[in-house]
Amino acid sequence: MTIIPALVVYYEAGHEVEEIFDANLAQSSRVLKGLITKESIHNKQQILDSLSFQENSASSYSHSYERKLAFQIWEKNTLIIGSPYAPDTSLTDFNEGFYTREVDGDEWRTFTLYSESDNWWLVVAEETDIRQELINEIVQSNLIPILVFVPLLIILVWLITKRGLMPLNRLSTTVKKRHYRNLEKLEDEKAPLEVNELLLELNNLFDRLDEAHQRERRFVGDAAHELRTPLASLLIHAENAIDDSLIDPDLSQELKEQSQAELQTSLYSMKKGISRMTHLVNQLLALSRTEGQLDKTQFEVLDIRQLCHQAISFEEKKFAQKQQSFISDLSNESVDLKANTPLMQSLLRNIIDNAVRYTPDQGKIKLTCYHDERKHNAIICISDSGPGVEAELRSRIKERFYRVVGSGQQGSGLGLSIVDKIVQIHNGTWQLEESEWGGLAIRFEFPLSDMS
């Protein structure tokens, strides 16, 4: 991880050092060009003596890098003057600008200027190892902190991250150790705020899973409980049908006819039992669907009157069979409600089916639907002339599998449980009252406030 920063530092340091030293070479060359002319160079030896390094002189001050700096003045390939540490050979090709050349094993960086007034070339040079030494110093001074502090920083970040992830690790370990049936809420008093949000969402998920699990268990239990009796009845009738089908040819005609009649009775009972089981299964499935979580995107604005017309048409055959009078009192204007269409269809069919089932032959049934502008509600009411339900029992018929004793009608006892769940899903209310004919009246109210 530290290699890339080191390479970047090395490249940037080298680039900046080259720029600075080249600028100094150019500036020094222009200064010398202005100071040294043919008129001023008549005392060349004095200039060379001043540039010489005298080791034994107490008054002289020098720097080791002086040996790595040099200048030359050339006129027509003739060296006019050169600094004490400058090589005797030319350091340039006599072209203005920067140039790099190796002389006697040393690499020199030069800057060359031509003086038209003096007709000579001025060359200022320095050994390139000065630059490399400075680059190495800069890189080392920057690289050492990187090599020391970056690993420390990595270790520090790792420790902080490990400590910060400890609540998540504890949570992960707890979830891994749990049995798939254990849907109790997770608790961690030491968890930080961020993990608390995750815990809250996980607990909400566990609640939904537990609700779904309980729903499936209820469905299986309900199905097992309710299917046991019709299955036993079907088995008995099937055995009777088999016995009755094996008619002894030696029996008299009268006994044969009696056995044939018993066979028909058994088969009819089997058909009736199968029909009851089919109705029960459909009711159980409908109840299971209503207990699931519905997405509001599955709701749509629909006209309740049209659903009422469809439900009436679906039950017309039953009305005719029992010669019942059906009164349809639907609003002339549309009654729009944001709802789930399949669930509302199930609600209407259940209440109309119950009314038809419990209303005697030639009885009366009335379906009302309108918009209550005062309460801003959609009103649906189904009334019949049946035996009705006693006031103290009206709250119980919403319970699962509860059937009024002595009604004389077979059923699963799930219809009104389904209706109750559908009403809850749509934030509605419903009441059981006495009808105008002394039977049962069921009144539904659904709010129209959420139409957006």
N, C-alpha and C positions, 0 to 999 in steps of 0.2 A: 504493500500500500504506500510505502514511503518512497519507492523508486520513481514514480511519476512526478511527485512534487520536487524531488531532487533533480530530475532531468529538466523540469521547467525552470528551476532556479539557475541551473548551470547555463541553459540556453539564454535566458534573459540577462544574466550577469555578463556573459561573454559578449552579447550584443551591445550592452550599454558601455562596457569597458572599451570596446573597439571604437565606438562613437566618440567617447571622451578623449582617448589618446589620439585619434586621427584629427580631432579638432585642435588639440594642443600642437600637433605637428604643423598643421596648416598655419596656425597663429604664429608659432615660433618662426616659421619660414618667412612670413611676411614682415615680422619685426627685424630679422637679420637682413632681409633685402633692403629695408629702409636704412639700416645702420651702416652696413658694410658696402662701400663703393670703391671704385678705383682710386679716387682721391684720398680716401681714408685708410686704404690698405697699404700705404707706403711703409708703415712700421709693422710689418707682418709678424716679426719675431716677438714684439711686445704682446700682440694678441695671443700668440701661441703660448708664451710664458704665463700669461694670466689664466689660461685654460689648463695648464699643467697641474697635476696633483702632487704636492710636495709633502711626503709622509713625515719628514723630520721638522717641518715648520710648526712651531707652537701656535702661531697666529692663524694658520690656515684651517679652514673647516671644509670637510668634504662629505660626500655620500657615496655609498658603494654603487648606486645606480649611475653615477657619472661615467663609469667605464662602459655603460651600455648606451650612452647618448653620443651622437656625432653629427658633424655637418661637413660638407665639401663644397668647394667652388671650382667649377671646371670651365676652361675656355679652350674650345677646339681640341677636345680630348686631352687637354693638359690640366693637371691638378694645380690650381693656383694656391689654394690654402685648404687645409683640412684640420679638424680638431684632433687633439692628441690620440684619442682612442678610435679614430676613424680608420678603416682599412685604406690601403693605397689604391686598390682597384675601385672602379666606379660602382656606386650603389644604385644606379639608375640607367635607363636606356635613353636618357635625355628627352623625355616627354613630360610635359607638365601633368601634375596630378599625383595620385597615390600609386605606390608600386611596392611589391614584396620581392626580395631577392636573398638567396643564400650565398654567403661569402665566407670562405675559410671555415666552414662548418657551422657558422652562425647565421640565423635568419634575421633579416633587417626589414623594417617597415619604413618607407621613405615618402617624403612629399617634396616634389621638385617644382621650382619656379624659374622662369627665364627672364633675365634682366636685359631689356633692349638697349637701355642707355649704356650699360657696361659690356654688353655682348658676352655674357657668361651665364652658366647654369648654377643655381643655388640648390643644394640637396640637404635637407634635414632628415636625420634617421634615428631610429631607436631599435634595439633588439626586441624581438617579439616575446622573448621569455619573460620580460617585465610584465607584459599584459597577461600572460598565462599565469604568472605567479599571483597577480592581483585577482584574477578570476578564481583561482583556487582558494585564496584567502576568503573571498566573498562567499563562495559556495560552502566552504567549511563552516564559516560563522553562521550561515543560515541553515545548513544541513544538520548540524549537531543538535540544535533545538528540535528540528523535525524528527530526527532519529530517536531523541529522548522522549519528547512530549507526545508524539503521535501514538506510540504504543501505550503510554500511560493513559492517553485520552481514550484509546480503544478499550482498555481494561475498565476505565471508569464508566464508559457508556455501557459496556457489557454488564457491569455490576448494577448500574441503575436500571437497565432494561430488565435484568433478571429479577430485581426486587420489585419493579413495577408490574411484571407479569406473574408474580407469585399468586395474587388472587385468582387470575385466570387459570393458572396451573392447578390450584386447589379446586376450583370449580370443575375443571376438566376431569380431575381424578375422582371427584364425587360423582359426576355423571357416569363415568366409566364403571364404577363399582355398583351402580344402581341396577336393580332388576327391572326388566322392561315393564312390569306391572306396577312398579312403585312410581306413582305420579304425584307424590307429595311435594309441597313447595320447597325450593332450595333456600337456605338461609346462610349468610356469612356476615357476621357483625363487623369483621375487620375489612370488609370490601370497600374500596374507594367509591366515589360518586359514579365514575364511569362504569364500573363493574355492577353497581347497583341497578343502573339502567338495563344492563344485560340480564341481571337476575330477574328484574321485573318482567321483561319480555319472555324469558324462559318460563317463569311461573305462570304467566298468562297462557303460554303454549301448553304447559302441563294441565292447566285448568280445562282448556279446550279439548285436549286429548282425553282427559278423564271424563269429560262430559260425553264425548263420542263413545268412549269405552262403555260407560254406563248405559248409553242409549242402545248400543249393540247388545249388551247383556239383557236389557229390558225387552228388546225385540225378540231375542232368542227365547227368553223366559215366557213372554206373552204367547209367542207362536207355539211353544211346546205345551203350554197350559191349555190353550184354546183348541189346538188340533187333536189333542188326545181323545176327547169325546167323539167328535165326528169320525175319526179314524177307526175307533173301536166299533162305532155303529156301522160304518161301511164294511168292516170285517165280518160282523154278524150277518148283515144282509147278503154279503157275497157268499158266505157259507150256506145260508138258506137258499139262495138262488142256485147254487151248485147242487144241493140236495133235491130241490124241487125239479131241476132239469133232468135228474135221473129217474124218470117216471117208469115204474114197473109196467111192462106191456100186459101183464096178467090182471092188472087192476080193472075195475069196472069203469065204464064211461063216466059215471058220476064222480068217482075218485080222481080220474084223470083230469076232468075239468076243474075240480077243486085244487089239485096240485098246480095246474096251469095258472089259475087265478092267484095262488100264493106266489108263484114265480114272478108274475107281473107286478104284484105288490112289492116284492123284494127288489126288483129292478127299479121300480119307481122310487122306492126309498133310497136306493143307491144314488139315483140321479139327483134326488133332493139333497142328499148328504154332500155330493160332489159340488152342487151349486152353492150350498152353504159354505163349504170349505173355500171355494173360489172367492166368494164374497169376503170371507174372513181374511184370506191372504191379501186380497186387494186393500182391505182396510188396514191391515198391519203395515203393508208397504207404504200406504199413504201417510200413516202416522209416523213411520220412520223418516219419511222425507220432510215432514213438517218440523221434526225435532232437530234437523240439521241447521247449520248456520247458513242463512241466505245472504247473498251479496245484493246490495241495493241496486246494483247495475242490472239485476234481473227483473226489476220493477219497470213498468211502463204505464203510461196514461191510457186508460181504457174506459169505455162507456159501459157502466154496470148494466144498463138496460139491455144491451145486446147479449150479455152473458145470461141475463134472466130469460130472455127469449130462447136462447140455446138450451138452457136447463129445462124449460117447460117442454120444448119439442122432444127432448130426450126422454121425458117421463110420460108423454101423451098416451102411449100404449097401456101403461099401468092405470092411468085415469079411466080409460075406456073399459078395461077389464073389470074394474070395480064400480063402473058407472058413477064416478065421482064428478061433481061440478067444480071446475077450476076457474077461479076469478083472477084475472090479471089486471092489476091496478098500477100501471107503470107511467111515469112522468112523460109528458109530451116532449120535454126538452131533455137533452143529453145530461147524464149524471156521470161526469168524468172523475175517475179516481186513479191515483198512482198506486198500482198493485201488481202482484204476480198473477198472471192470467191462469195458469194451471191450478194454483191454490184456490183462487176465487171460484173457479169452475167446480172444484171438489167441494167447497163449502156449500154452494147452491144446490148441488146434486144431493149432498147428504141431508140437508134440511128438507128438501122437497121429497126425497125418498122416505125419510122418517114420517113426514106428514101423510104421504100416500099409504104407508104401511100401517099406521095406527088409526087412520080415519076409516070408519066403517064404509061398507058399500052404500052408494048413493049419498055419501057425505059431501061436505063442502071444504074446499081449500082455497085460500086467497094469498096471492103474492103481491106485495106492495114495494115500490122502489121510487124514491124521489129525493130531491135536494132540499135539505132543511137550511134555508138561508139565514135563519136567526142564529143557529149554532154553527153554520158553515160545515155541516156534516152530510155524508151520504147515508141515507136511511134505507134499510132493507128489512121487511117484516113478512113472516110466513105465519098464517093462522089456519087452524083447522077446526072441524067439528067433532074431533075425536074425544076420547075419555079425559084428556088433559092429564096433568100431573099435580098432585097435591103440593101445596106451598112448601111444606117442610121437606119434600123430596127433590125440589127443583135444583138445589145446590149440589145434590149427589149425582144427578144424571150426567154431569160433566166428567165424572170419574171414569177411569178405564174399566171396561167390562161390567159396569153397573147396568142392570136392566130392571125395570119396574116389575115387581112380582104381580102376576095375574093379568099382564097385558095381553097375553094370548099370542104374542108375536115372537118369532125367532129372530135373533140378531147377534152380533158380536159384542155389542156394548161399546164399540169404539167410535161410532160415527160422530157423536157430540164431543168426544175427546179430540178428534181431529179438527172439528169446527173450532173448539176453544183455542187450540194451538194456532190455527190460521188467523183468528181474530187478534191474538197477541202479536203475531208477526207484523200485522198491519196497524198496530197501535190502536185498535178499535175496542169497543165494549159491546156486550150483549146481555140481554135480560130475558128471562122466561116469565111470561104473564098468562093471564087467562084471556082467551079469545072472546070475540063477541058472540060466539055460539056455545060458549062454555068449555071449549077445548083448550088446546095449547097455542099460545102465540109467542114466537121468538122474534125479538127485535134487535137488529144490529145497527150500530152507529160507527162510521169510519170518518176520521178527520180529513178534511180536504186542504189543510194548511200546507202540506208538503207536496206541492204540485210542480216544483221546479225540477 
